[in-house]
Amino acid sequence: MHYFREIILLFYIISIALGVAGVTCCVLPMLSRQRQRTELGKPMALFMGGLLATCFYDMIIYYGNYVLGIFSNLEVMRIGNCIIAGAMCLWILLQQRIIQREALKHLDRVMLRYLPLYSLVWLVLTIALSLNQFYTLKWLLLASDILLIVGFLSVCVAHIIYAAVGGEKTDLHYLILITGMLLWNYISYFWSETSVYWGNSGFIRAPMDLTIIIWMAINAVNLIYSYRKIFRPAFEAEDGPIQTAPPDEQQPQQPAQARTPDIRERIEEVREQYQLTPREKEVVELIYRGRTNREIAEMLFLSESTVKTHVYNIFRKMGVKNRVGVHCIINEESVEQMENHDQEQ
């Protein structure tokens, strides 16, 4: 039994290390001005930071309950619920950035108001009331927990449906995995909390003992996703020689003087001017750097058909017919100037 506890603590340390590695994958591109940044970097770092805090809190609970025996179950479980509710709030914000659908904003807004209110009210009650006083509110407590679970699941399912319709499998799989594991983690707190009311049986408390497995899985999935979507594109999509595109994609040759250190600022101006989405902005930058549809799909972990859809939407919004027009708008040149420059070379 002694060795089992040490193994569990080791698992918590591994889980925290995975979380730190995931946050690092998000933060490094933001710290370097020479790297391509994505719109997911900041919300992803905040979400994983919240999960790190919750995971560390879980480890303290385990060590305090099973090794030192110093914590009161009801108080500790209630504070844990409040912390996880904060992580859920950050998860909804991250989903907003991933999916970016106007139709979901009202639904998201409801839960983003309920979650902080839930955390604040019950945290204050936990601290202010005695255990006996708090125990008298058990049905209100259970009702608020159930409402949180149902609301959170509704928001996440809506985002998952839009991800499925959008066809980006990486985002879809990520949303399903993290949503499922966050729900299990919250329900384990809820389940353990009810054990105070129903007799502290080992069967009821068992799910709480499995949270370390969930945390390891969550942090591992976050690390893989942040590496593939944020870290790897930032350190691969650098300025360099323009590759030759197939003739059917009409890839223009980029003028040497057009590649300036402020090109990302110019692309951001174009994004605002033509109301491009963050994903379309990423595609525009890769088009400007001479990437083909297939290369863009590989770098952004999308299907080639999805990239073609993004390219079509970009051409439509910018009012151009091909990649030459995209280059001209970014370089603030006319098509004739670009063609004359190509002929001179």
C-alpha positions in Angstrom: 0.0 0.0 0.0 2.9 2.3 0.8 4.4 1.8 -2.7 1.0 2.3 -4.3 0.7 5.8 -2.8 4.2 6.6 -4.0 3.3 5.5 -7.5 0.2 7.7 -7.5 2.2 10.7 -6.5 4.7 9.9 -9.2 1.8 9.8 -11.7 0.8 13.3 -10.5 4.3 14.6 -11.0 4.4 13.1 -14.6 1.0 14.7 -15.3 2.2 18.1 -14.1 5.4 17.7 -16.2 3.2 17.0 -19.3 1.1 20.1 -18.5 4.2 22.3 -18.2 5.5 21.0 -21.5 2.2 21.8 -23.2 2.2 25.4 -21.8 5.8 25.8 -23.1 4.7 24.8 -26.6 2.1 27.7 -26.5 4.3 30.3 -24.8 7.6 29.9 -26.8 6.1 31.1 -30.1 4.5 34.1 -28.3 7.8 35.1 -26.8 9.6 35.1 -30.1 8.8 37.8 -32.6 10.5 35.8 -35.3 8.0 33.0 -35.2 4.6 32.6 -36.8 1.9 32.9 -34.1 -1.5 31.4 -34.1 -4.8 32.7 -32.6 -4.8 29.6 -30.4 -1.6 30.4 -28.5 -2.9 32.6 -25.7 -6.3 30.9 -24.9 -4.6 27.5 -25.1 -1.9 28.6 -22.6 -4.5 29.9 -20.2 -6.6 26.7 -20.4 -3.6 24.5 -19.8 -2.4 26.8 -17.0 -5.9 26.4 -15.3 -5.6 22.6 -15.7 -2.1 22.7 -14.2 -3.5 24.5 -11.1 -6.3 22.0 -10.8 -4.0 19.0 -11.2 -1.6 20.4 -8.6 -4.6 20.9 -6.3 -5.7 17.2 -6.9 -2.2 16.1 -5.9 -2.4 18.1 -2.6 -5.8 16.5 -1.9 -4.5 13.0 -2.5 -1.4 13.6 -0.3 -3.4 15.3 2.4 -6.3 12.7 2.5 -4.4 9.5 2.1 -1.0 10.3 3.5 -1.5 13.0 6.1 -5.3 12.7 6.8 -5.7 16.4 7.5 -8.4 17.6 5.1 -12.2 17.7 5.6 -13.8 15.9 2.6 -16.8 18.2 2.1 -14.8 21.5 2.2 -12.0 20.1 0.0 -14.4 18.6 -2.6 -16.4 21.9 -2.8 -13.3 24.0 -3.4 -12.1 21.5 -6.0 -15.4 21.8 -7.8 -15.0 25.6 -7.9 -11.5 25.2 -9.4 -12.6 22.8 -12.0 -15.5 25.1 -12.9 -12.9 27.8 -13.6 -11.1 25.3 -15.9 -14.4 24.6 -17.7 -14.8 28.4 -18.2 -11.3 28.5 -19.9 -12.2 25.5 -22.0 -15.3 27.2 -23.3 -13.2 30.2 -24.3 -10.7 28.0 -26.1 -13.5 26.2 -27.9 -14.8 29.6 -29.1 -11.4 30.4 -30.6 -11.2 27.0 -32.3 -14.7 26.9 -33.8 -15.5 30.6 -34.2 -19.2 30.4 -34.9 -21.5 33.4 -34.3 -24.4 31.1 -33.7 -22.8 29.7 -30.5 -21.9 33.0 -28.8 -25.2 33.4 -26.9 -25.0 29.8 -25.6 -21.4 30.3 -24.6 -22.2 33.6 -22.9 -24.8 31.9 -20.6 -22.4 29.3 -19.4 -19.5 31.9 -19.1 -21.7 33.8 -16.7 -23.0 30.8 -14.8 -19.6 29.2 -14.2 -17.9 32.1 -12.3 -21.1 32.8 -10.4 -21.3 29.1 -9.4 -17.6 29.1 -8.3 -17.9 32.4 -6.3 -21.1 31.6 -4.4 -20.2 28.1 -3.4 -16.6 29.1 -2.5 -18.0 31.8 -0.2 -20.5 29.4 1.3 -17.8 26.8 1.9 -15.6 29.2 3.8 -18.4 31.0 5.7 -20.6 28.1 6.8 -19.9 25.3 9.1 -20.2 21.7 7.8 -23.6 21.2 9.5 -24.9 24.5 8.0 -23.5 23.6 4.6 -25.0 20.1 4.9 -28.5 21.6 5.1 -28.0 23.0 1.6 -27.2 19.6 0.1 -30.2 19.5 -2.3 -29.4 23.0 -3.6 -25.8 21.9 -3.9 -26.7 18.9 -6.0 -29.1 20.9 -8.2 -26.4 23.5 -9.0 -24.0 20.7 -9.9 -26.4 19.0 -12.2 -27.3 22.3 -13.8 -23.6 22.9 -14.4 -23.0 19.5 -15.9 -26.0 19.7 -18.2 -25.1 23.3 -19.4 -21.5 22.5 -19.9 -22.3 19.4 -21.9 -24.8 21.3 -24.1 -22.2 23.9 -24.9 -19.5 21.4 -25.7 -21.8 19.2 -27.8 -22.7 22.2 -29.9 -19.1 23.0 -30.5 -18.4 19.4 -31.4 -21.2 19.4 -33.9 -19.9 22.4 -35.7 -16.4 20.9 -35.7 -17.8 17.8 -37.3 -19.6 19.8 -39.9 -16.5 21.9 -40.6 -14.5 18.8 -41.4 -11.4 19.5 -39.4 -10.8 16.1 -37.8 -7.9 17.1 -35.5 -10.1 19.7 -33.8 -13.1 17.4 -33.7 -11.1 14.6 -32.0 -9.5 17.1 -29.6 -12.9 18.6 -28.6 -14.4 15.2 -27.9 -11.5 13.8 -25.9 -11.0 16.9 -23.6 -14.8 17.4 -23.1 -15.2 13.8 -22.1 -12.3 13.8 -19.7 -13.2 17.2 -18.1 -16.7 15.9 -17.5 -15.4 12.7 -15.9 -13.1 14.8 -13.7 -15.9 17.1 -12.5 -18.4 14.2 -12.0 -15.8 12.4 -9.9 -15.7 15.4 -7.6 -19.5 15.6 -7.6 -19.7 11.8 -6.9 -17.2 12.0 -4.1 -19.0 15.0 -2.6 -22.3 13.0 -2.5 -20.4 10.3 -0.6 -20.5 12.6 2.4 -24.3 12.4 2.2 -24.6 8.7 1.5 -22.1 7.2 3.9 -18.6 7.6 2.5 -18.7 4.1 0.9 -15.7 2.9 -1.0 -17.8 2.3 -4.1 -19.0 5.9 -4.1 -15.5 7.3 -3.5 -13.8 5.1 -6.0 -14.1 7.5 -9.1 -12.1 10.1 -7.2 -9.1 7.8 -6.9 -9.0 7.5 -10.7 -8.6 11.3 -11.4 -4.9 11.0 -11.8 -5.4 8.8 -14.9 -7.7 11.4 -16.3 -5.2 14.2 -15.7 -2.4 12.3 -17.3 -4.6 11.7 -20.4 -5.8 15.3 -20.5 -2.3 16.8 -20.3 -0.9 14.3 -22.8 -3.7 15.2 -25.3 -3.1 18.9 -24.7 0.6 18.5 -25.3 0.1 16.7 -28.6 -2.5 19.2 -29.8 -0.5 22.3 -28.8 2.6 20.9 -30.4 0.8 20.1 -33.7 -1.3 23.2 -33.9 0.9 25.9 -32.3 4.5 24.9 -31.7 5.3 23.0 -34.9 3.7 25.5 -37.4 5.5 28.4 -35.6 8.9 26.8 -36.1 8.3 25.4 -39.6 6.5 28.2 -41.4 9.4 30.6 -41.5 10.5 32.9 -44.2 12.6 31.2 -46.7 13.0 30.4 -50.4 9.7 30.3 -52.2 8.8 26.9 -53.5 7.5 26.3 -57.0 3.8 25.5 -57.0 2.0 23.4 -59.7 0.8 25.4 -62.7 -2.8 24.8 -61.9 -2.5 26.6 -58.6 -1.1 29.7 -60.3 1.5 30.3 -57.7 3.3 33.7 -58.3 6.9 34.4 -57.6 7.2 36.6 -54.5 9.3 39.7 -55.0 12.4 39.8 -52.8 11.7 43.3 -51.5 8.2 42.3 -50.5 9.5 40.0 -47.7 9.9 42.5 -44.9 10.0 42.0 -41.1 6.6 43.7 -40.9 4.8 41.3 -43.3 2.8 39.8 -40.4 1.5 43.2 -39.5 0.5 43.8 -43.1 -1.3 40.5 -43.2 -3.1 41.4 -40.0 -4.2 44.6 -41.7 -5.5 42.6 -44.6 -7.4 40.3 -42.2 -9.2 43.2 -40.7 -9.8 44.9 -44.0 -11.4 41.9 -45.6 -12.9 40.4 -42.4 -10.9 37.1 -42.7 -11.2 34.5 -39.9 -8.1 33.6 -37.9 -7.8 30.3 -39.9 -8.1 32.2 -43.2 -5.4 34.6 -42.0 -3.1 31.6 -41.4 -3.9 30.3 -44.9 -3.2 33.7 -46.5 0.2 33.9 -44.8 1.1 30.5 -46.1 -0.1 31.3 -49.6 2.1 34.4 -49.4 5.0 32.3 -48.4 4.6 30.1 -51.5 3.0 27.0 -50.0 0.7 24.8 -52.1 -2.6 23.6 -51.0 -1.2 20.2 -50.0 1.6 21.8 -48.0 -0.9 24.1 -46.2 -3.0 21.1 -45.4 0.0 19.3 -43.9 1.2 22.3 -41.9 -2.2 23.2 -40.4 -3.3 19.5 -40.1 -6.4 19.9 -42.3 -7.7 18.0 -45.2 -6.8 19.3 -48.7 -10.4 19.8 -49.5 -10.8 22.0 -46.4 -7.9 24.1 -47.5 -9.4 24.5 -50.9 -12.6 25.7 -49.3 -10.6 28.2 -47.2 -8.8 29.4 -50.4 -12.0 29.8 -52.2 -13.5 31.9 -49.4 -10.3 34.0 -49.2 -10.4 34.8 -53.0 -14.1 35.7 -52.7 -13.7 38.0 -49.7 -10.6 39.7 -51.2 -12.1 40.0 -54.7 -9.3 38.2 -56.5 -9.2 35.3 -58.9 -5.9 33.6 -57.9 -2.9 33.6 -55.7 -1.3 36.5 -57.7 -4.1 38.7 -56.5 -3.5 37.8 -52.9 0.2 38.7 -53.3 -0.7 42.0 -54.9 -3.0 43.0 -52.1 -0.5 42.1 -49.4 2.3 43.9 -51.3 0.0 46.8 -52.1 0.7 46.4 -55.7 -1.5 46.1 -58.8 -1.5 42.9 -60.9 0.2 44.8 -63.7 3.1 45.8 -61.4 3.5 42.2 -60.3 3.5 40.9 -63.8 6.1 43.6 -64.9 8.3 42.6 -62.0 8.2 39.0 -63.0 9.1 39.9 -66.6 12.1 41.9 -65.5 13.4 38.9 -63.5 
